[in-house]
Amino acid sequence: MNPTIPKTEYQERMKKFQANIKSAGLDAALVHGIECDCAHVRYLSEYWPTFESAGIFVPAEGKPILLIGPESELYARGRSVIPDIMKMIPYRESAEPQYPGIDVAKWSDVIKASGVKTLKKLGIVGSAIITMPVLDSLKSEMPGVELVNAGETLWSMRYVKSENELACMRRAFEISEIAIDAILNEIKPGMTEFQVIGIAQREIYKNGGEYEGHALYCFSGEHTNNAICRPSSKVIGTNEMIQINIGARVCGYSSSVGLPFSIGKLPENQKKLQVFGLDAHKKTIELMGGGIPAAEVVSKYEKWVEDQGFKKFMLYGPCHAIGMMEVERPWMESVSTYNLVPNMTFQVDTFFYDSDFGLRWENGVAIKEQGVEVLSSKYMKIIEL
């Protein structure tokens, strides 16, 4: 049975979030989520919108209200740990039906139900994904209320994972490795990239994953030099680079395991970069640990890559955080200003590319007082089928 997040943990999160809202000088916050990036909303409520978007209106003092589109009331009541739920037109699906005959709330109804006494400053959490219909409705129905980007009031809570969150992530990584087992056992020349992804999806759901942790990768040949790509109907051949990144999701928490491999021998230049990429991947892990400045990890990694003579093949690196989303804050960059803290979780994301091929090694780690806990390591090796 998969691990879960207990209801008490959601309640503790909400109390802490409300304290953060108050400390930030806000009267309330509006948290936004969509189907493909539901993390903020799900983190506080366990609700995951489908087709529609969703929000949570959270007063600094008072009751949080889950905001949904007109079609999802029964679904939301069966899933949300927040009992107070209201339907609103701005959260409807993108086809924008009018829903005549369905009673929906206005922002004045939400404010009254939440118990907020004064609303002069409203924090927005999820500014990168909030929709125009929601923003337009706020501006038209809340004249005089100042809208403030307040993402850090919630992001700061998600950086360090609880033991329950780590348990969900460990299981997600386990399922990802099971799916890769099946791919490597079943893949053969003549299959398409789509068919390879089908193997992974079968194994993810068969072994208890609730969904893919991200858009699953399988691409081969020249396509492998794409830092971001999708599988296609391309037929997989021999003696070419094959890239997979497979991730399962468990109780809202994502994973991803990435490796480059081949069926038959690779050309010498490709094999050389494949081996170096794995060395660089392991080097990154060596550099990480509690109390270490994130920028220091990046600068040492980049210098090491340059000293080895491979800088021209590097696009970016070396890590980004992982949790409810496979890619989430904080990134680890040369301009980062934070230190690594125990139970922060990262994807060690090692990507190198040339004109006609590329490769990515990717595995998850949790920061510890000394070093890291590697969440996926089974396929940190050169594979030639």
MILO-824794 format. One record per residue (C-alpha): x, y, z; residue number from 1. Coordinates in Angstrom, 2 decimals, m for minus. Layout:
+---------+---------+---------+------+
|      xx |      yy |      zz | resi |
+---------+---------+---------+------+
|       X |       Y |       Z |  NUM |
...
+---------+---------+---------+------+
! end
This chain:
+---------+---------+---------+------+
|      xx |      yy |      zz | resi |
+---------+---------+---------+------+
|    0.00 |    0.00 |    0.00 |    1 |
|    1.34 |    3.43 |   m0.92 |    2 |
|    2.14 |    6.03 |    1.76 |    3 |
|   m0.17 |    9.01 |    2.12 |    4 |
|   m0.28 |   12.46 |    3.69 |    5 |
|   m2.48 |   12.37 |    6.82 |    6 |
|   m5.27 |   14.90 |    7.25 |    7 |
|   m3.53 |   16.31 |   10.33 |    8 |
|   m0.56 |   17.32 |    8.19 |    9 |
|   m2.81 |   19.28 |    5.83 |   10 |
|   m4.31 |   21.05 |    8.84 |   11 |
|   m0.85 |   21.91 |   10.16 |   12 |
|    0.11 |   23.30 |    6.77 |   13 |
|   m2.93 |   25.57 |    6.71 |   14 |
|   m2.16 |   26.95 |   10.19 |   15 |
|    1.41 |   27.71 |    9.18 |   16 |
|    0.29 |   29.28 |    5.91 |   17 |
|   m2.16 |   31.55 |    7.70 |   18 |
|    0.62 |   32.64 |   10.04 |   19 |
|    2.79 |   33.42 |    7.02 |   20 |
|   m0.01 |   35.46 |    5.46 |   21 |
|   m0.37 |   37.48 |    8.62 |   22 |
|    3.40 |   37.98 |    8.96 |   23 |
|    3.52 |   39.28 |    5.38 |   24 |
|    1.02 |   42.02 |    6.24 |   25 |
|   m1.72 |   40.51 |    4.09 |   26 |
|   m5.39 |   40.24 |    4.96 |   27 |
|   m5.80 |   37.09 |    2.88 |   28 |
|   m4.23 |   35.07 |    0.09 |   29 |
|   m5.64 |   33.49 |   m3.04 |   30 |
|   m3.90 |   30.26 |   m4.02 |   31 |
|   m4.26 |   29.13 |   m7.65 |   32 |
|   m3.88 |   25.75 |   m9.32 |   33 |
|   m4.61 |   24.14 |  m12.67 |   34 |
|   m4.82 |   20.51 |  m13.76 |   35 |
|   m1.19 |   20.29 |  m14.91 |   36 |
|    0.19 |   22.38 |  m12.03 |   37 |
|   m2.10 |   21.77 |   m9.10 |   38 |
|    0.67 |   21.70 |   m6.52 |   39 |
|   m0.15 |   24.74 |   m4.37 |   40 |
|   m3.84 |   23.90 |   m4.20 |   41 |
|   m3.27 |   20.21 |   m3.60 |   42 |
|   m0.61 |   20.91 |   m0.96 |   43 |
|   m3.22 |   22.67 |    1.18 |   44 |
|   m6.38 |   20.74 |    0.31 |   45 |
|   m5.58 |   17.40 |   m1.44 |   46 |
|   m7.90 |   18.65 |   m4.21 |   47 |
|   m6.68 |   18.12 |   m7.79 |   48 |
|   m8.77 |   19.91 |  m10.43 |   49 |
|   m9.70 |   18.13 |  m13.64 |   50 |
|  m10.60 |   20.22 |  m16.73 |   51 |
|  m11.32 |   23.21 |  m14.48 |   52 |
|   m8.92 |   25.34 |  m12.45 |   53 |
|   m9.16 |   25.74 |   m8.68 |   54 |
|   m8.30 |   28.21 |   m5.96 |   55 |
|   m8.23 |   28.51 |   m2.20 |   56 |
|   m9.18 |   31.77 |   m0.53 |   57 |
|   m7.28 |   31.83 |    2.76 |   58 |
|   m7.82 |   34.65 |    5.26 |   59 |
|   m5.09 |   35.48 |    7.74 |   60 |
|   m7.76 |   34.80 |   10.34 |   61 |
|  m10.86 |   32.80 |    9.46 |   62 |
|  m11.88 |   29.82 |    7.35 |   63 |
|  m10.22 |   28.77 |    4.09 |   64 |
|  m12.60 |   28.30 |    1.16 |   65 |
|  m11.88 |   25.92 |   m1.73 |   66 |
|  m12.96 |   27.50 |   m5.02 |   67 |
|  m13.95 |   25.27 |   m7.94 |   68 |
|  m15.75 |   25.38 |  m11.25 |   69 |
|  m19.47 |   24.61 |  m11.60 |   70 |
|  m19.07 |   20.91 |  m12.50 |   71 |
|  m16.85 |   19.62 |   m9.71 |   72 |
|  m18.80 |   19.96 |   m6.48 |   73 |
|  m19.36 |   16.26 |   m5.73 |   74 |
|  m15.82 |   15.39 |   m6.79 |   75 |
|  m14.39 |   18.15 |   m4.59 |   76 |
|  m16.47 |   17.22 |   m1.56 |   77 |
|  m15.28 |   13.64 |   m1.85 |   78 |
|  m11.62 |   14.64 |   m2.00 |   79 |
|  m10.87 |   17.97 |   m0.32 |   80 |
|   m9.73 |   18.17 |    3.29 |   81 |
|  m11.11 |   21.72 |    3.27 |   82 |
|  m14.84 |   21.34 |    4.03 |   83 |
|  m15.99 |   24.77 |    2.84 |   84 |
|  m16.33 |   24.74 |   m0.95 |   85 |
|  m17.84 |   27.27 |   m3.34 |   86 |
|  m18.46 |   27.13 |   m7.10 |   87 |
|  m17.37 |   30.12 |   m9.20 |   88 |
|  m17.56 |   30.91 |  m12.92 |   89 |
|  m13.92 |   32.14 |  m13.14 |   90 |
|  m12.77 |   28.58 |  m12.32 |   91 |
|  m14.78 |   26.91 |  m15.10 |   92 |
|  m13.13 |   24.91 |  m17.84 |   93 |
|  m11.47 |   26.71 |  m20.76 |   94 |
|  m14.40 |   26.16 |  m23.16 |   95 |
|  m16.17 |   28.75 |  m20.96 |   96 |
|  m19.73 |   27.37 |  m20.83 |   97 |
|  m22.29 |   29.72 |  m19.28 |   98 |
|  m23.95 |   27.17 |  m16.94 |   99 |
|  m27.43 |   28.70 |  m16.84 |  100 |
|  m29.39 |   27.44 |  m13.85 |  101 |
|  m26.37 |   26.60 |  m11.68 |  102 |
|  m25.96 |   28.77 |   m8.61 |  103 |
|  m22.46 |   30.20 |   m8.35 |  104 |
|  m20.73 |   32.47 |   m5.85 |  105 |
|  m19.33 |   35.96 |   m6.21 |  106 |
|  m16.24 |   37.20 |   m4.42 |  107 |
|  m18.41 |   39.00 |   m1.87 |  108 |
|  m19.90 |   35.61 |   m0.94 |  109 |
|  m16.45 |   34.08 |   m0.56 |  110 |
|  m15.20 |   36.95 |    1.61 |  111 |
|  m18.25 |   36.74 |    3.87 |  112 |
|  m18.01 |   32.94 |    4.24 |  113 |
|  m14.31 |   33.12 |    5.11 |  114 |
|  m14.90 |   35.48 |    8.01 |  115 |
|  m12.27 |   37.98 |    6.91 |  116 |
|  m13.15 |   41.32 |    8.50 |  117 |
|  m11.11 |   43.72 |    6.41 |  118 |
|   m9.71 |   43.08 |    2.94 |  119 |
|   m7.30 |   45.72 |    1.73 |  120 |
|   m4.35 |   43.61 |    0.61 |  121 |
|   m4.74 |   40.21 |   m1.08 |  122 |
|   m1.73 |   38.00 |   m1.79 |  123 |
|   m1.64 |   35.96 |   m4.99 |  124 |
|    0.05 |   32.55 |   m4.77 |  125 |
|    0.60 |   30.97 |   m8.15 |  126 |
|    1.06 |   34.15 |  m10.18 |  127 |
|    2.78 |   32.28 |  m13.04 |  128 |
|   m0.34 |   30.22 |  m13.76 |  129 |
|   m3.32 |   32.26 |  m12.56 |  130 |
|   m5.82 |   32.91 |  m15.35 |  131 |
|   m7.16 |   36.15 |  m16.78 |  132 |
|  m10.79 |   35.28 |  m15.87 |  133 |
|   m9.79 |   34.99 |  m12.20 |  134 |
|   m7.73 |   38.21 |  m12.25 |  135 |
|  m10.42 |   40.12 |  m14.14 |  136 |
|  m13.08 |   39.03 |  m11.65 |  137 |
|  m10.90 |   40.11 |   m8.72 |  138 |
|  m10.35 |   43.54 |  m10.21 |  139 |
|  m14.00 |   44.08 |  m11.09 |  140 |
|  m15.48 |   42.73 |   m7.84 |  141 |
|  m12.80 |   43.96 |   m5.42 |  142 |
|  m12.11 |   47.56 |   m6.43 |  143 |
|   m9.57 |   49.14 |   m4.14 |  144 |
|   m8.09 |   45.83 |   m2.97 |  145 |
|   m4.34 |   45.69 |   m3.59 |  146 |
|   m3.15 |   42.48 |   m5.29 |  147 |
|    0.34 |   41.40 |   m4.21 |  148 |
|    2.56 |   38.59 |   m5.45 |  149 |
|    2.85 |   36.47 |   m2.33 |  150 |
|    4.27 |   33.23 |   m3.67 |  151 |
|    6.95 |   32.88 |   m1.01 |  152 |
|    4.36 |   32.66 |    1.76 |  153 |
|    3.64 |   29.14 |    0.48 |  154 |
|    6.71 |   28.22 |   m1.54 |  155 |
|    8.86 |   28.54 |    1.59 |  156 |
|    6.79 |   25.81 |    3.24 |  157 |
|    7.30 |   23.39 |    0.35 |  158 |
|   11.11 |   23.53 |    0.15 |  159 |
|   11.79 |   21.19 |    3.10 |  160 |
|    9.89 |   17.90 |    3.02 |  161 |
|    8.26 |   16.10 |    5.94 |  162 |
|    8.83 |   12.41 |    6.59 |  163 |
|    5.43 |   11.66 |    5.04 |  164 |
|    6.34 |   13.58 |    1.91 |  165 |
|    9.68 |   11.77 |    1.67 |  166 |
|    7.92 |    8.42 |    1.99 |  167 |
|    5.65 |    9.30 |   m0.94 |  168 |
|    8.63 |   10.36 |   m3.02 |  169 |
|   10.64 |    7.22 |   m2.22 |  170 |
|    7.74 |    5.08 |   m3.40 |  171 |
|    7.32 |    7.17 |   m6.56 |  172 |
|   10.99 |    6.63 |   m7.40 |  173 |
|   10.65 |    2.89 |   m6.73 |  174 |
|    7.78 |    2.67 |   m9.21 |  175 |
|    9.78 |    4.65 |  m11.78 |  176 |
|   12.61 |    2.13 |  m11.54 |  177 |
|   10.14 |   m0.75 |  m11.93 |  178 |
|    8.87 |    0.89 |  m15.12 |  179 |
|   12.43 |    1.25 |  m16.43 |  180 |
|   13.05 |   m2.43 |  m15.66 |  181 |
|   10.16 |   m3.28 |  m17.97 |  182 |
|   11.34 |   m0.91 |  m20.71 |  183 |
|   14.84 |   m2.37 |  m20.77 |  184 |
|   13.45 |   m5.91 |  m20.81 |  185 |
|   10.98 |   m5.25 |  m23.63 |  186 |
|   12.44 |   m2.56 |  m25.89 |  187 |
|   13.67 |   m3.69 |  m29.28 |  188 |
|   14.54 |   m2.18 |  m32.66 |  189 |
|   11.44 |   m1.37 |  m34.70 |  190 |
|    9.38 |   m0.14 |  m31.75 |  191 |
|    8.29 |    3.48 |  m31.77 |  192 |
|    9.02 |    5.96 |  m29.01 |  193 |
|    5.28 |    6.00 |  m28.26 |  194 |
|    5.29 |    2.24 |  m27.67 |  195 |
|    8.14 |    2.57 |  m25.18 |  196 |
|    6.16 |    5.15 |  m23.22 |  197 |
|    3.22 |    2.76 |  m23.26 |  198 |
|    5.32 |    0.20 |  m21.39 |  199 |
|    6.16 |    2.79 |  m18.73 |  200 |
|    2.55 |    3.91 |  m18.31 |  201 |
|    1.38 |    0.32 |  m17.91 |  202 |
|    3.90 |   m0.32 |  m15.14 |  203 |
|    3.26 |    2.96 |  m13.34 |  204 |
|   m0.46 |    2.25 |  m12.96 |  205 |
|    0.04 |   m1.49 |  m12.39 |  206 |
|    2.29 |   m0.75 |   m9.42 |  207 |
|    0.14 |    1.87 |   m7.73 |  208 |
|    1.20 |    5.15 |   m9.28 |  209 |
|   m1.70 |    7.59 |   m9.41 |  210 |
|   m0.41 |    9.28 |  m12.57 |  211 |
|    2.80 |   10.09 |  m14.42 |  212 |
|    5.05 |   12.46 |  m12.49 |  213 |
|    5.66 |   14.50 |  m15.65 |  214 |
|    5.37 |   14.19 |  m19.43 |  215 |
|    7.32 |   10.96 |  m19.94 |  216 |
|   10.38 |   11.07 |  m22.20 |  217 |
|   11.51 |    8.59 |  m24.79 |  218 |
|   13.36 |    9.94 |  m27.78 |  219 |
|   16.17 |    8.60 |  m29.86 |  220 |
|   18.82 |    9.54 |  m32.38 |  221 |
|   19.05 |   13.24 |  m33.19 |  222 |
|   16.00 |   13.98 |  m31.02 |  223 |
|   18.12 |   13.32 |  m27.94 |  224 |
|   19.82 |   16.71 |  m28.25 |  225 |
|   16.52 |   18.36 |  m27.29 |  226 |
|   16.63 |   19.51 |  m23.68 |  227 |
|   12.83 |   19.34 |  m23.64 |  228 |
|   10.96 |   17.11 |  m26.05 |  229 |
|    8.08 |   14.68 |  m26.44 |  230 |
|    8.05 |   11.14 |  m27.79 |  231 |
|    7.03 |   10.61 |  m31.39 |  232 |
|    6.29 |    7.87 |  m33.90 |  233 |
|   10.01 |    7.64 |  m34.71 |  234 |
|   11.18 |    4.05 |  m34.95 |  235 |
|   13.99 |    3.11 |  m32.56 |  236 |
|   17.09 |    1.66 |  m34.17 |  237 |
|   20.39 |    0.13 |  m33.17 |  238 |
|   23.67 |    1.92 |  m32.43 |  239 |
|   21.97 |    5.22 |  m31.56 |  240 |
|   21.42 |    7.14 |  m28.35 |  241 |
|   18.09 |    6.44 |  m26.67 |  242 |
|   16.97 |    8.78 |  m23.86 |  243 |
|   14.28 |    7.95 |  m21.34 |  244 |
|   13.01 |    9.95 |  m18.37 |  245 |
|   10.35 |    8.05 |  m16.48 |  246 |
|    8.49 |    9.40 |  m13.46 |  247 |
|    5.59 |    8.12 |  m11.35 |  248 |
|    3.41 |   10.19 |   m9.04 |  249 |
|    2.34 |    8.95 |   m5.58 |  250 |
|   m0.12 |   10.89 |   m3.41 |  251 |
|    0.73 |   14.06 |   m5.32 |  252 |
|    4.52 |   13.63 |   m5.23 |  253 |
|    6.57 |   13.30 |   m8.38 |  254 |
|    9.70 |   11.42 |   m9.36 |  255 |
|   11.87 |   11.06 |  m12.44 |  256 |
|   14.66 |    8.70 |  m13.40 |  257 |
|   16.58 |    9.57 |  m16.56 |  258 |
|   19.24 |    7.64 |  m18.41 |  259 |
|   20.77 |    7.42 |  m21.88 |  260 |
|   21.35 |    3.95 |  m23.29 |  261 |
|   21.67 |    2.11 |  m26.58 |  262 |
|   20.79 |   m1.09 |  m28.37 |  263 |
|   24.20 |   m2.05 |  m29.70 |  264 |
|   27.37 |    0.00 |  m29.59 |  265 |
|   27.35 |    3.78 |  m29.78 |  266 |
|   29.70 |    5.78 |  m32.01 |  267 |
|   32.87 |    6.62 |  m30.09 |  268 |
|   32.08 |   10.32 |  m29.61 |  269 |
|   28.64 |    9.53 |  m28.21 |  270 |
|   29.94 |    6.88 |  m25.85 |  271 |
|   32.60 |    9.31 |  m24.58 |  272 |
|   30.02 |   11.97 |  m23.73 |  273 |
|   27.69 |    9.37 |  m22.20 |  274 |
|   30.44 |    8.21 |  m19.84 |  275 |
|   31.45 |   11.78 |  m18.99 |  276 |
|   27.82 |   12.67 |  m18.31 |  277 |
|   27.59 |    9.90 |  m15.74 |  278 |
|   30.83 |   11.06 |  m14.11 |  279 |
|   29.46 |   14.61 |  m13.96 |  280 |
|   26.22 |   13.32 |  m12.48 |  281 |
|   28.07 |   11.54 |   m9.69 |  282 |
|   30.31 |   14.59 |   m9.17 |  283 |
|   27.26 |   16.77 |   m8.54 |  284 |
|   26.01 |   14.39 |   m5.87 |  285 |
|   29.44 |   14.48 |   m4.18 |  286 |
|   29.22 |   18.28 |   m3.94 |  287 |
|   25.86 |   18.37 |   m2.12 |  288 |
|   25.05 |   18.32 |    1.58 |  289 |
|   23.44 |   20.24 |    4.42 |  290 |
|   24.68 |   23.81 |    4.97 |  291 |
|   26.42 |   24.08 |    1.59 |  292 |
|   25.52 |   27.19 |   m0.45 |  293 |
|   23.61 |   26.21 |   m3.58 |  294 |
|   25.66 |   28.63 |   m5.66 |  295 |
|   28.85 |   26.91 |   m4.48 |  296 |
|   27.62 |   23.55 |   m5.80 |  297 |
|   26.96 |   25.18 |   m9.17 |  298 |
|   30.27 |   27.02 |   m9.40 |  299 |
|   32.28 |   23.94 |   m8.46 |  300 |
|   30.32 |   21.78 |  m10.89 |  301 |
|   30.73 |   24.21 |  m13.77 |  302 |
|   34.45 |   24.62 |  m13.11 |  303 |
|   34.91 |   20.86 |  m12.96 |  304 |
|   33.09 |   20.41 |  m16.29 |  305 |
|   35.25 |   23.14 |  m17.84 |  306 |
|   38.46 |   21.65 |  m16.43 |  307 |
|   37.55 |   18.30 |  m17.99 |  308 |
|   37.14 |   19.98 |  m21.38 |  309 |
|   33.38 |   19.46 |  m21.80 |  310 |
|   31.99 |   22.96 |  m21.20 |  311 |
|   30.88 |   23.40 |  m24.83 |  312 |
|   28.42 |   20.51 |  m24.42 |  313 |
|   26.71 |   21.96 |  m21.33 |  314 |
|   23.41 |   23.85 |  m21.63 |  315 |
|   22.53 |   24.28 |  m17.95 |  316 |
|   22.77 |   22.50 |  m14.66 |  317 |
|   23.07 |   20.93 |  m12.32 |  318 |
|   19.92 |   20.65 |  m10.14 |  319 |
|   16.35 |   21.76 |   m9.59 |  320 |
|   14.01 |   20.99 |   m6.73 |  321 |
|   11.39 |   18.25 |   m6.96 |  322 |
|    8.28 |   17.58 |   m4.91 |  323 |
|    4.69 |   17.86 |   m5.99 |  324 |
|    6.00 |   18.97 |   m9.37 |  325 |
|    8.92 |   17.29 |  m11.10 |  326 |
|   10.42 |   20.75 |  m11.62 |  327 |
|    9.77 |   23.26 |   m8.88 |  328 |
|   11.51 |   25.94 |   m6.85 |  329 |
|   14.24 |   26.40 |   m5.95 |  330 |
|   16.54 |   25.91 |   m8.92 |  331 |
|   20.21 |   25.55 |   m8.13 |  332 |
|   22.00 |   28.28 |  m10.11 |  333 |
|   25.11 |   30.43 |   m9.93 |  334 |
|   22.91 |   33.31 |   m8.72 |  335 |
|   21.21 |   31.28 |   m5.96 |  336 |
|   21.37 |   32.85 |   m2.51 |  337 |
|   20.24 |   29.97 |   m0.27 |  338 |
|   22.02 |   27.13 |    1.53 |  339 |
|   21.04 |   23.49 |    1.22 |  340 |
|   18.95 |   22.32 |    4.18 |  341 |
|   18.26 |   18.74 |    5.33 |  342 |
|   15.16 |   17.24 |    3.69 |  343 |
|   15.20 |   19.59 |    0.74 |  344 |
|   14.77 |   17.39 |   m2.34 |  345 |
|   16.40 |   17.87 |   m5.73 |  346 |
|   16.67 |   16.30 |   m9.11 |  347 |
|   20.32 |   16.00 |  m10.11 |  348 |
|   19.74 |   16.87 |  m13.76 |  349 |
|   22.84 |   16.34 |  m15.90 |  350 |
|   22.28 |   17.28 |  m19.56 |  351 |
|   24.91 |   17.50 |  m22.30 |  352 |
|   24.37 |   17.79 |  m26.03 |  353 |
|   26.07 |   18.03 |  m29.41 |  354 |
|   24.77 |   18.84 |  m32.88 |  355 |
|   23.26 |   15.41 |  m33.56 |  356 |
|   22.70 |   13.80 |  m30.14 |  357 |
|   22.45 |   14.53 |  m26.45 |  358 |
|   21.93 |   12.79 |  m23.14 |  359 |
|   20.53 |   13.30 |  m19.68 |  360 |
|   21.28 |   11.51 |  m16.43 |  361 |
|   18.66 |   12.34 |  m13.81 |  362 |
|   18.04 |   11.04 |  m10.29 |  363 |
|   16.51 |   12.34 |   m7.10 |  364 |
|   18.25 |   13.14 |   m3.82 |  365 |
|   17.24 |   14.34 |   m0.37 |  366 |
|   19.68 |   16.62 |    1.43 |  367 |
|   21.05 |   15.31 |    4.75 |  368 |
|   23.29 |   16.87 |    7.41 |  369 |
|   26.21 |   15.21 |    5.65 |  370 |
|   25.80 |   14.46 |    1.97 |  371 |
|   22.52 |   13.21 |    0.50 |  372 |
|   20.12 |   10.30 |    0.43 |  373 |
|   19.94 |    9.12 |   m3.17 |  374 |
|   16.31 |    8.36 |   m3.99 |  375 |
|   17.07 |    6.49 |   m7.21 |  376 |
|   20.38 |    4.91 |   m8.11 |  377 |
|   19.66 |    1.55 |   m9.80 |  378 |
|   20.32 |    2.92 |  m13.27 |  379 |
|   23.29 |    5.13 |  m12.53 |  380 |
|   25.37 |    2.99 |  m14.89 |  381 |
|   26.18 |    2.55 |  m18.57 |  382 |
|   23.66 |    0.28 |  m20.29 |  383 |
|   24.21 |   m1.24 |  m23.71 |  384 |
|   21.56 |   m3.80 |  m24.69 |  385 |
+---------+---------+---------+------+
! end
